[in-house]
Amino acid sequence: MARDPYLELGVSRTATAAEIRKAFHKLAKANHPDTNPGNAAAEERFKKVSAAFDIIGDVEKRKKFDAGLIDADGRESMGGFGAESPWGGRPGARGGGSRAETFEGADLSDILGEMFGGARGGRPGAGGGFGGFAQKGADVRAKIEIDLVDAIRGGKRRIAFSDGRTIDVTIPKGAQDGQTLRLKGQGGPGRGGAGDAFIEITIQPHAIYRREGADLVMDLPVAFYDAVLGGKVEAPTPDGAVTLTVPRSANTGTRLRLKGRGLVDALGKRGDLFARLVVMLPDAPDPALEAFAEQQRRDRPYSPRRRT
């Protein structure tokens, strides 16, 4: 007789469905033959936790087990036949049901497919997978480079796979550098359904903006008279041009903050954009400006170096 499924999964009899599923995920992944090649003990343990999940991971079976209507092997109690099991069930005829019973809308074979990519997994058996599961097709992977503006606004890109297929990928708003998109059913074909496509996103360096975490920094050239007197200047942002106010006596290196104009972080919050002012002189020599500079150097000299 199988062991009490609650003990097998290491959960209490009052555990929630989510806690049971989490325990099964952890044990199945740790003991899966793919991660323990040639380890008979791990494979046996994998069978036991799968069998335990088959009982208490299914809402109806769990109710029957808790009520003593089936035992830990899933066998139904037959009135007046046999003694009760230590957990309230009675040995009897095995009840129907497949290892691919549903658990809160999720198929057990799909759960294992999510953890191990479907096609990588299975030992030989009915249907070509674990415990009779049909084997899913192989997952495919690709990388895609996107513009920083597309990472903020979202967009569409078309990518090609080595088998000649092309897929239109929707880039979500607030895409992250290194984020992986999962396209379910876009992988290789298999008896248990197609595998998935995993698309890793890389954000390209931008010609204007530099990334500092979720914040962006750009150099903003300003005329010397706007730096001296203050003024209004137009500045580009990922969301379009805006007008900035340059304060009086601004220097190169002064940063002006544009709140909420940066990248989107992992929590969905946008960072800021900082405009670093760069004071620029006219391209052509200007006699009047040179005369003014001569007077300033003679009458009002100063050192621009930071005092220590």
Buried (B, 14 or more C-beta within 10 A) or exposed (E): EBBBBBEBBEBEEEBEBEEBBBBBBEBBBEBBBBEBEEEEEBBEBBBBBBBBBBBBBBEEBBEBBBEBBBBBBBBBBEEEEEEEBEBBBBBBEEBEBEBBBEBEEEBBBBBBBBBBBBBBBBEEEEBBBBBBBBBBBBBBEBEBEBBBBBBBBBBEBEBEBEEEEEBEBEBBEBBBBEBEBEBEEBBBEBEBBBBBBBBBBEBEEBEEBBBEEBBBBBEBEBBEEBBEEEBEBEBBBBBEEBEBEBEEEBEBEBEBEBEEBBBBBEEEEBBBBBBBBBBEEEEEEEEEEEEEEEEEEEEEEEEEEEEE
